């Protein structure tokens, strides 16, 4: 066997081992990841409903964005904490949400939850005002294997108020 033939065989062997390693499929963890996210959504909703600020904001990644209605986008831990602080301080505040759908990407690194929420506050006259709406949370698997929310958006199903009447 010549040196060039040996090199060719060695290269072919290394290449075939490499290709074999690349062709192995990762295990499909989507069902397990979906269960983890559904459970996280439930405990997150309970924490927010109990006005537990630290527990509520702990579900977000450090670079997450919160897109709440009627306020500017809140990006990053400090801005998200400030937005939740204002929400939790509303008189008569209570909130609950529940996902109707959770989908995990085949790559098992991204997922989304889509569902409905109910938020109640008290108006200036002391009467409860309830807002019902929908939301989407985008979850990303972190380097340590945990899931964190990277984008959170919600908006109301309430109709827009009528336009002011003309003079």
C-alpha angles and dihedrals in degrees: 000000000000125000092249091051091050091050091049091050091046092049091048091050093049091046093050092049089049093049092047090053092048094050094058111109120229114238115269104248097166096113093049092044091050090054090050092051093046089052091047091050090052096049091042090053091050092050092051091045089052089050092241100158099186093047091046097052093041090079092068126085116238092257098040126133128221115203103192121172121266096010133083119267112279113216123181133021097285095050093045091049090051092051093048090046089058093045095048090048094059111118111260092005119175130154139182131174136181131190117236092185135024120182126183122200117244087244087062092221100096133040141161135214122204124188150114135288139197119207124182130190134163120252126221091273091056095252121133116250116199125201120193121191149132136270144190124207121191112209126198127194109238127220090262091055096255123125121239132179113251097176129023122181131170136170139181131261090206114116119253114261114259115268116261112271117251123250 
